[in-house]
Amino acid sequence: MFDSVINFIQSAFDTDDFIPLHEPCFAGREQDYLKDCIDSTFVSSVGQYVDRFEEELAAYTGEKFAIATVNGTSALHTALVLAGVSAGDEVITQSLTFIATANAISYCGATPVFVDVDRDTMGLSPDALRAFLEKHAVREGNICRNKTTGKIIRSVVPMHTFGHPARIDEIVEVCNQYGIPVVEDAAESLGSCYKEQHAGTFGKMGVLSFNGNKTITCGGGGAIIINDEALAKRAKHITTTAKVSHRWEYVHDCIGFNYRMPNLNAALACAQLEQLDSIVENKRVLAGEYEAFFRDQEIDFVTEPKEARSNFWLNAVILKDRDQRNTFLEETNDSGVMTRPVWQLLHRLDMFKGAFCGDLTESEWLEDRVVNIPSSVRL
Ligand SMILES: *Cc1c(COP(=O)(O)O)cnc(C)c1O
């Protein structure tokens, strides 16, 4: 049934061998920087590559500060702590996201509250968020309470699904009305812009990931991007064991985390960041080819939202229903073309079964139909 799709993908990647969903691309100065880093012996918690990466990443996104961490999940955890999220709080996010978003909320002792996404962006819907808050939230000075559960809604975490920006300016506007800080889970959207502004720079903080399957990778890594200087200093402090600077004494002024990115990873990250624009360009060409092909096949291909420029981290198609989705997954994977369904909605997982949810019609519709298709850079 999907032979033409399989043939097209094999010709697009110019191979009959196995085609992975997303492979990293090391075509720059990775080896030079890694060798230099090893030669310096500073492979771990201090070294020039971390500072350099943080500066270059901030400059790239247009934020004032970037703090590099061991992975995206730790960056999210840190950002939520800085947003004031603590035990007993609620944090609003989408059910259609990778588990890390909800895990980080749980690490704070808080509970995720799931609100719907928009069908076209697959990111948190500002309309669904507004409807949810109108029904359940009451502002009390600087805090916002869920009057149905009695808990404080401490943060909202929208996620830019597969690199496609959500309607983030509207989300921030709604949150401002209720006094709720926004932490953007931009783990998938480095290099994507909305209204010519980088994803991750609209909220109070943005979080990025450099895991092996992301647009650029440093093995494992993450970052928090922040405009506020005091908050950025705090982020650096608590991700580096909260050590107070002293020539020899070990003084730590609060419970911090060992979340800093090792210099070895930062060396790789510097080399990858240099290629980010060309990688995104390469991925956009592939997305354009997919779009033209699927238009002829009468299969819906996920294109970039209005006023957005996406990095097309993972390309996706929308099948007619769950049965057709299953057939597509079976036929492509049987032929060595790796495809994967969108995540199972988080409110269905055992840990979040009792979670407080808004209406999730669009999330459920997408869950039945969305499949990711091979999206690696082609050299
Ligand atoms: C990749 C990802 C993260 C963070 O992942 P790490 O593997 O911890 O770097 C967080 N949220 C989303 C939506 C992601 O896709």
The ligand as a Gaussian input file, in Angstrom:
#p B3LYP/6-31G(d) Opt

LIG

0 1
 C       14.845000      15.718000      23.800000
 C       13.800000      16.357000      24.615000
 C       14.029000      16.808000      25.939000
 C       15.326000      16.689000      26.681000
 O       15.994000      15.582000      26.401000
 P       17.437000      15.130000      26.948000
 O       17.516000      13.780000      26.327000
 O       17.359000      15.099000      28.429000
 O       18.474000      16.066000      26.439000
 C       13.007000      17.457000      26.594000
 N       11.834000      17.661000      26.010000
 C       11.564000      17.264000      24.752000
 C       10.239000      17.569000      24.168000
 C       12.524000      16.578000      24.021000
 O       12.250000      16.171000      22.776000

